[in-house]
Amino acid sequence: MEHGFSLPPDRRPGRATLIRLRADTDLRLRLSLTALAVICGLTWHKLAHQPDGDLHITILDVGEGDAVLLRSPNGGSVLINGGSSPIRLTDLLNRYTSIFERELDWLIIGGTAYDQVGGLTRLSDHFVIRHSLIPRSSGKGSFQRVLEDLDESSTPKTIYEPGHRLALGDGAFLEFLSVSDSGALIMVQWDSARFLLAPGADPDLIHDSLDDPRLRSVSAVLLPAGGYAAVNPNEWLTHLNPGVILLSLRTGEMPAELPKNISGPLLNRSILRTDINGTIDLTTDGSKLWIEVERVVD
């Protein structure tokens, strides 16, 4: 089933039409090499608030849980999950969005656990949320409180299903590949660049996706449950064969030495984690990938 959603019209200031490079068949190899070079040579700088024609996928350092801020090529904004702390999430959004832009075009609740939605509580007090995409779930606690906040702020809610797409502009899109009661597998794609986000994905959802050809050799993946072995089996990681592995972790949650389920089958991959590198920004024009981190580790 396909159902389309979209961001507002292009918000970029007057500029020449973006000249799109042709699809790069060697993107995965270039991703790995580029990631290593950038990680060693750059420190974090505040994201430019003006749309720049690129797609930004920012893994916010929310500590417990995960939160991802997307900035589309035409300037639209999408927030996926919010971590567990409203204070920390609001502080990060204030840092990485313009003070003149107190709105999010779309809020996506990709999982119903506390460490995924706790930070979204009363978010509508600080940001105007234009639309929301939510799971078909009977989740309670923080998830229900967030739904009540959305109702109170008159934010439209749409239940997402597999095949639903959100157009991000210039041909980039976000698609819900698989959905369960606890979360979703979400692909963000622009030409040759393919990013898999798995907020709240449970072992059954992962198992059912092992043979999905759409998940083979992704550019980068944000692993569910911080890379916890029971949710991220070797077969899953081998199937994804990602160029870059992203982990959203609370400080001290996982030792610096990664467990064998990550370091074993994916030797020589670039691995970035928020507990060590802080907030991580991936920027793509559809054929190349640039990565910037808040903290560079020697």
N, C-alpha and C positions, 0 to 999 in steps of 0.2 A: 504494500500500500504506500502510495506517495501522497503527501499533503504538503503544500508549500507555505512557508511564512517568509517574511522579508523584513529587512531593516529599512529605516526611513531613506528618502532620496539622498543623493551624494551631498556630503557636508564639506567637501574640500573647497578651499578657496580657488579662484580661477587659476588654472594651471594647464600646461600642455597635456595632451592625452598620454597616458602611461603606455610606453612601448613595451609590450610583454615579450619576454624572451621565449624562444621555443622550448618545449618540454625537454628536460635534460634526463636522458636515460641513465646517466651515471650519477644521479642525484644522491643515492645512498652512500656511495663512496665519498663523494664530496662533502656530504653532511658530516661524516665521521672526521675527516681531516679538518674541515672548517671549525667544527666544535672544539677540537683539541687546541687549535691555534687561538681561538677567541677566548677560551676559558683561561689560558695561560697569560694572555696579554691585555685583557680589558678588566676594568672595574665597573661597577654599576653606575649608571647615571640615570637621572629621572627621565621617564619617558616623555618625549615631546608630545604636547597636547594637540597640536595641529595634525590632522590626518596627513599621512605621508605617502599614501598609495600602496603601502605594504600591509600585510596581515601580521598582527602581533598576538602572540599567545603567551600570557604572563601568568606563571605559577606563583601565586602570592604566598609569602612565608607566614601563614596563619598559625603555625605551630601544630596544634592537634587538628587532624582532618585535612581537608583540601579546599581550595578555592582557586578558580581560574578566571582571569579577566581577558576577554577577547576584544581587540580593537580592529575593526574591519578596514579594508582598503579605503572605503569612502567615509570613515569616521564614526561608524556605528559602534555601540558598546554592548557586550553580552557578558553577564556574570554567571558562572556555573558554580553552584555551592558557595559556602561561606565560612567553612571551618566551625569552630565551637565558640569563639569569643566575639560578641558584637563590637566591643571596644577595639579589638585588634583589627577586625575586618574594616571598620569605618576608618580607622587611622590609615590603613594601607590604601583604601580607595581614595582617601583625601590626598595621599601622596602621588598616586599614579593616575589621577584624573584632574582635569582643570577645575580651579575654584569657580570658574564661570559656567561649569557644566555639571550641575548637580542632578544628573539623571542617567538612568540605564535604560537602553532600548528594550532589552530582554533580560529577564532573570530565569535561569534554568535550574530547577531543583533536580539534580541528577542522582540523589540518594536521600533517604529519609532518616538516617542515623543522626544522633546528636552532634557528632563531630563533623557532619556535613552541613547541617542546617541551623545549629545553635547560633552561629554568628549572624544569621539572617534576621534574627528577632529584632523588630522595630527598625529594620533598615529603611523602611519607607518614611521614617521620621527625618532621615538625612538625605535621601535621594528619591527623586520621582522615578518610579518604576513603570514604564509604559506598558509592558506586556510580560506575561509569565508563562512558562511551560512547566508543567508539573507531572509527576508520575501518577498512575492509577493505583493508589495505595491507601490503605486504611491506617497508615502510621499514626502514632499518637505523640504526645509530648510536644517537643520543639517543632516538629513538622506541622502539627495542627495549629500551633501558635503562629507560625509563619503564614499559614493559609488564612488565619483570622486577620493578620495584619494586612494581607493583600486585599481581603474583602473590605476592611476598614478604609483602605486608601483607594478603593474602587479600581484596583488593578485587574484587568481581564486575565482570567486563568484558562489555559487550554491544556487538556491531558494529551501528552505525547504518546505516540505509538511507533512501532518499528516502521521505518520508511519515511517518517516525517522529516522534512528538510527545512532549514532556515537559510535563506539566501543572504550572503554576507557582502555581496557586491563584487563587480568585476569578474564574476564567474566563480568566486570562492563560495563554499557552502559548508554548513554543519548538518550532519545526518545522524539520526538515531538508528543504529544498526540492530541492536537487540535491547529488549526491555524486560525487567523482572520487577517484583514487588519492592526489591531493595535498591535497585539502581539501574544503570543503563550503560551500554557501550556506545560512545559518541565519536564519530569520525569528523574531523575538520580537514577539508581538502581544498587545495587550490593548485590546479595543474598537476605538477609532479610531486608536490609537497603533500604528505598525508600524516596527520597527527591523530593518534588514538587516545581518547580520554575515557577512563573507566571508573567514574565515581560511583562508589557503592556497589560495584559488581560483586556478586557472591560466587561461591564455587560452582554452583549449578549453571549460572550464566556463562562463566568461563568455560566450563566443560562443553556446553552446547555450541560454543563458538570455535572449537578447536579446528574444525574443518572448513571454516568460512574463508573462501578465497580472498575476500575483500580485506582481510586482516594480515595478509602475507607481506612481509618486508615493509613495514611502516617506517616513515622518516623518524618519528619519535613517539614514545608512549609514556603517559602518566599512569604508572601501575596502581591498581586498587590496593587499599589496605596497607599503603606504605611499602609494598613489595613483600608482605607477609607470605611465607612459603605455602601455607595451606590454601591461599587464594590464588597464588601464582605458580602453578606447577611448571616443571621443566618443559613439558610438551607445549604449553601455552607460550612461554617465552621464546622457544625455538621457532614456533609457528610465526610469531610476530616478527622475529629477526630484526629488531629496531636498530636504527642508526644511533639514536640517543635514548637513554633511559632516564626518566624523571621520577623522583620520589619526593612526596610531600610528607615530612616527618617532623615531629616535635623533638627538640634538643634532648638527647639522652635516650630517645625511644629505641634507637638501633645503634649498635657499636659501629665504629668507623670501618671495621672489617665486615664487609657485606656477607650475608649468608650464601651458602653454596648454590642455592636455587637461582640466585641472580648472577653471581660471579662465575659460576661453572659453565653453563651453556652459552654465555654471552661474553666470552673473553674479548678484550680489545675494543669493547664498546665504550662510548663516552657516557658516564653515569653522573648525574647531577642530583643533588638532594638539598632541600630547603634548610635542613638543620645545620648543614655545613656551608652551603653556598648562598643562603638567604633567598630572596625573591629572584626568580629566573625568567628572563624574557627571551622568547624565540621570535625572530622576525623573518618573514619570507616574502619573496616577490613571486612565488610559485615555482621557481626553479633553483633558487639558492637559499641557504639558511644561514642567518647570523644569530649568535647566542651571546647574551650578556648576563652576567651574574652580579649580585650585590657584593659578594665576598669571594675573592680569589684565594684558593688554598695552594700553598707551595707544595 
